[in-house]
Amino acid sequence: MGLSFRLFLFDQDDSLYCLPNAKFARMLRDPRSHRFPSFAGARVRMCDVVIELLDRKPIGIARTTFSLLSFDDEGYFDPNAFERHQWARAELALASLIPERGNARTVVDAASRFLAQGGRWKPSRTLAHLIDDAALGRVRYPRL
């Protein structure tokens, strides 16, 4: 049994694209290394899927997360906005692990909640099925 990680993007028309992990890593390190004119000025929906493998073949989906990627007016990815959303999500997750003491309650800055929510989306049933089918190799999709 093994795992595979896949990234998918949806444009404004719900067209699905595969974003290779290596390319996304380069975009995080050097956002000017890749330009996507079709995403210029847009917030693009991203889906990060962890796939279970058996004999290197996909058999199921272990985890799916949803994020938004921001692109500037020239089509370059904004890694700072993405990282702010990711840090806010991590802060919320870690806050729930801090034990409460007596009557004191753990307080999480509301700004983190709003920031984290602004970097997420939830797919429709149709898009969720498309994500599953793409992740499990049942449909073809263009690679970026």
Secondary structure, 3 states (H helix, E strand, C coil): CEEEEEEEEECCCCCEEEECHHHHHHHHHCHHHCECHHHCCCEEEEEEEEEEEECCEEEEEEEEEEEEEEECCCCEECHHHHHHHHHHHHHHHHHCCCCCCCCCCCCCCHHHHHHHHHCCCCCCHHHHHHHHHHHCCCCCCCEC
